[in-house]
Amino acid sequence: MDLAFSPEETAFRDEVRAFIAENYPAHLRGKQDEGEELGREDMLAWHRILAKKGWAAPAWPKEYGGTGWTATQRYIFSEESAKAETIPPLPFGINMVGPVIYTFGTPEQKAKHLPGILSGDVWWCQGYSEPGAGSDLASLRTRAERVTEDGKDYYIVNGQKTWTTLAQHADWGFFLVRTDPGAKMQEGISFLLIDMKSPGITVKPIITLGGEHEVNEVWLDNVKVPVENRVYEENKGWTCAKFLLAHERTGIAGVARSKRGIEKLKAIAKAEQDGTGQSLLANPFFRRKVAELETDLTALEFTELRTLAGEASGKGPGPESSLLKVKGTEIQQRITELVLEAAGNYAAPYFRALPEASNEYAIGPDFAHRAAPTYFNMRKTSIYGGSNEIQRNIIAKMVLGL
């Protein structure tokens, strides 16, 4: 594998770096530096700038608005975005439902939904997990019964979804529903696109340990969904679900952003002192933990590069996406654990409910006040997108043949 960039690729890297430096919104940078909570428009701002440039969907086919970049260019773009700590486009549209629609959708569905996903004008959420059907997703119980009214076919959807990320902002959602309750678990499931403004949808917040309103419960009470909003065949939605999850898991690995996370961790460890008065990075025990983390991340990066090369040759993500997901999320969690260790007692969570002025009571280094909330939030990464235990089962079956 040749890891040296060609002159053309180096020029592309410089172009990406310059574009980010010149166009990334200053107000976003300020909020990120201060650790402020980002609103809906904040999260969409960079996506819309990328969309105008034609860079919002690097992995999409060019015919649907993708960039036409090589695997190396996509890697460079990911690296430069991570180094600049840009807010990535929300994955639910670009990385998840978009590929499902352009792969399995009808021409009408592509024309209706892909432009809004690409531009960032339509916010999507994911309706997969349910109480009692998380890692065991095929046991979902949300039901969709088919009816005909005034000569038009609909599904009447009833059920509950949980851990629905940022559903409070969503315009549309993609949902797995059971359309044949008598079929085997992974059969009888359909993939529906549902307008989140439909009567009968209720979104209730779930506040995380870090104090954020990031996830939700979504209740569906006799929600009427046109049959034309079903992607692919009735009762064959599991095909779409597996396809979507493979793309999601590849993205969850987050190699480029973990590299940036380790750089920041090392800077923190260099500045902080242990009990002997030396820097944490000079402490052999802490330094060993960082070195092991860097070694694991380098190995993961090579796996990601092989996966990108495979995709470039027309091979979709396979079981290697499970490998990326498992190792990538473990590394992300270990980074936050070491930041928490570096912060020590100063990382004790503060009360978010207190007035904003209460931040003056936060003591210790600047990075410490976000260490605990970030640590708490990252506990979820080994669960969402299919828990790591499930991914190990997939690897055992698909790779090892067990």
N, C-alpha and C positions, 0 to 999 in steps of 0.2 A: 504494500500500500504506500503510495507516494503522498507524503503529507505536506510537501512544499507547494505553495500557491504559485500558479502561473502568473506572468505579468498582467494578463487580463483579469485574473481573479484578485490580484493585489489592487488593481485600479478599481474594481468593483467594491472591495473592502473600503477603500478611501472614499468612494462615492457615498456608501452607506453611512460611514462615520461622519462625513460632512453634513449629510442631509439631517441626521439626528441632531447634531450640534446646532444646526441653523433653525430647525423647525419644531423641536420638542417644546411644548408649552411651559413657559417659566412658572406659571401658577401651579402646575402639577409638580414640578421639581420642588417648589417651596413646600407644598403640602406633604410630599413624600419625606423631605428632610425633617419636617417637624412631627412626622408620624400622625398627621391629621387623618380623620376618616374621609374617604372619597365618596362623593355623591354620584348619581347616575351620569350627569354630564361630564364629570371628571373622568369616569371610566371609559366614556365613549370618545373623548376629545382626540386622543392619539390615533385611535382606530380610524376616525374620519379623515385625519390628515394623511394617514397611510393609504386610505382608499382613494383619495384624490390623486395621490402619486401613482396608484396602481399596484401598491405593495401590501395590501391588506391580507391577501390569501396566497402566500408563497407556494403552498402545496396543491392548490387547485389546478385543474387543467386550464390551459390558456383560453379555450373556447368558452369557459364559464367565467372568465375574469381573472384567472390566475396569472402569475408572473412569467411563467415559462422558464423559470430559473433552473439551473442544474442543482444536483444534490449539494455540491460544494458551495454554490451561491447561497442556498438556503441555510447551510451550516454557518457561513460567514455572517449572514443577516442575523441569525439567532445569537451568535457570539457578540456581535457589536451591540445588539439591543440589550443583551444582558449586561455588558460592560457599562452601558449608559444608564442602566436600571430604568428602562422605559416600562410603562404599563402595557403589557401585551393585550392585543384584542381579546375580548372575552371568548373563551373556547366553545361555548355552547352553540354558536352559530357557525363560525368559521371552521372550527376543527371537528365538530361533531355532527350537527344535523345537516349542514351544508353538503358534505360528502355523501351522506345518505340520500339526500334529494337528487343530487346530480348523477348518482349511481343507480338508484332504484325508482326515482320519481317519474311522473308523467311529464310530457312537455309543458302542460299547463301549470303543474306544480313548480317546475323549474323557472318558468317565466314569472310566476307570482312571487316566489320566495327568495330566489338567489340574489336578485339585485339588492333587496333590503338587508340581507345578511352581509353582502359584500360592502355596502356603504356604511354599515353600522347604524342605519336608521331604524332597524327592527331588532329589539332585544329578545333573545330566546332563553328559556330555562328548560331543565331536563326533569321529566316526570318518570323516573325509574323506580327508585327505592320506595318501599312501603314498610309500615310496622310489621315485622315478621317476614319481610321479603327484601333483605338488603343484599348480603352476599349470596343468598339463595334466591336470586332474582326471579327465577322461573316459577316460584310459588306465589307470585303476585295475585291479588284478588280483586283489583279494580276491574269492574265489569262494563262491557259495552254491548248493549242489546240493539239489534237492528230493527228499525221501524220505517214505515212509509207514511208520509203526510203530504197531502196535496200533490201526489205524484212524484215526490222527491224522497230519496232515501237518506236516512240519518242513523247515527248511533246515539243512544242515550247512555251517558257514562255516569257511573256512580262508584265512588271509592275514595281512598285517601293515599296521598303520596307524602313522603317525609324527606328531610334533609335537602329540600329543593333550593339550591343555591341561587340567591339574588332574585327569587321569584317575585319579590315585592316591586321590582322594576320591570318585569317582563311584559312584552307585548304578546308573544306567542310562546307556546311550549310544545315539546314533543313528548308523547306519553306512550308507554306500553300498557295495553289493556287486554283483558281476557275476553275474546269474542266467542270462544267455544269452551264452556266450563266442563264439558264431558271429555275433552281431549287430554292427552298426556301433558305433563307439566310444561315442556318446552314447545308444545304444539298448542294451537288454539289461541295464540297471542297475536295481536295486531299492533301496528305502529301508526299512531294518529298525531296529526298536527292540530293543535287546539288554540283558538284565540283566547287569550287569558282574560279578555273583557266579556267573555260569554256569561250569561246569567247562570248562577249556580256554582260559580267558582269562588272559593274563599281562601285567602292566603293569610296564615297566622304565623307570626314571627317565633323563631327559636333563638334565644340569646346564648351565644357560646361562652365558654369559660373565659375567653379573652375579653368578653364584654361587647362583642360586635353582633349586630343584626346582619348576619351573612346567610343563614339558612332558615328554612320555613317548613311548615306543614301546608299542604294544599288539599283542600276538600273539594270534591266534585259531587254535586247533588243534582241529578237529572240534567246534566249538561248536554245540550243538543249539538252534535258535531256532524256536519255533512259528510256522507260517505266519500265524497271526492277528496276529503282531507286525509284519507288513509294512504300511506305510502306502501307500495308493493301489494302483494296479494293478501286477502283476508286470511287470518290464522297463520300467516307466514312471517309475522313481525319479528320472530326470533332471529331470522336471517339478518334483518336490518340492525337488530340490537347487537349481535356479535360483531358485525362490521363496524358499527359505531364505537364499541368498546375497544376494539383493536387500535383504532385511531386515537381514542382518548388516552389509552395507556401509554402509547408512544410519546405523546405530548407531556404526560404527567412526569416522565423521567426528569425533565428540567435540567439537563446537564449544564448548559451554558450558565444558567442562573445559579446553580450550585457552585460553579467555578468562581463566580463573582462573590458568592456567600463565603467561600473559603478565603478569598483575598481579604474580605472585611474582617473575618474571624482572626486571621493572622495579624492584621493591623491592630485589632483590639488586644490580642494576646501580647503583642510587642509593647503596647502602652501600659498594660496593667501589670501589677506586681503580685507575686505570691507571698506567702508568710515569711520568706527569707529575705525579701527585699529585691529579688531579681525579677526580671520580666517573666510572665507566664510562658512565653515562647522559649525562654532559656531553661525553663524547668523541664527536665528530661521526660517526666511522666506526661505532662501536658503536650510537649512537643511530639512525643510518640503517637498520641491520639490524633493530632493534626496530620502527621505523616501518613498514618494508616488510612485516614480519610482521603487524603490526596491520592494515594495509590489506588484505592477503590474507585475513586471518581475517574481517574485516568483509564482504568480498565473499562468502566462503563462508557466512557466517551468513544473508545474504539468500537464497542458493540453498537453504539448509536450510529457511528460512521458506516459500519457494515450494513445496518438497517437502511440508512439513507441511500447507500449505493444500490441495495436491492430494490428499493422503491424506484430509483432512477431507471432501472432496467425493466420496469414494468411489474415487479413483484410487490404485491400489497403486504402490509404488516401482518406477520404470522405470530407464532409462539414467542418470537424474540421480543414482541411488545410486552409480554408478561415478564420477561427477564428485565427489561428496561424499567418497568413499573416497580417491581419488587426492589431492585437495587437502588433505583433513583429515589424512591420515597424513603428508604432507610437512610440514605446519605443526607437527604434534606432534614430528617429528624435529628440525625447526629450533629449536624451543624448547629441547630438551635440548642441542642443539649450542651454543646461546648461553649456557646455564647452565654448561656445561662450559668454555666460553671465559672466562666470568666467574670461575670457580673457579681457572683457571690451573693451576699446578703442584700446588695443594692437592687437585686432583681425582684425583690418581694413585690407582688402585684399591688398597685394602688387602686383606690376606689374611683372607678370611672364616673359614678353617679355624682361625685362632688363637683362644685362649680369649676369652670375652666381655670380660675385663678389658683385652684388647689395644686396645680402643677408646680408651684413654687415650693411645695413641701416635698417634692421628689428629690431625693439626695443621691449622690454618687455620680458616676460618669453619664454622659448624655445617652449612650446606647442602652443603658441598663433599664430605663423605664419601659422599653418595648420588649425586653428579653422574655419576660414571663408570658405576656399575651401572645407573642409570636410562637413561643414554645407550645403553649396550649393549643393554638390554632393548627399547628403542624402535626398534632397527634392524629388528625383525620386522614393524612395522606396515605397511610398504609391501609386504609379502609375503603375510601371512595374509589370509583373506577373498577370495582371488584377487589375485595380484600386480598392482601398478600398471601393468605392461606389458600384462597381459591386459585390465585395465580400459580402457586407452587404445584397444585394439583394439575393445572393445565400444562405446565412444563413437564411434569412427570409423565403425563399421557402423550403429549404431542412431540416431545423431544426424546424422552427416554423410553417411550413405548411401554410404560408400566400400567 
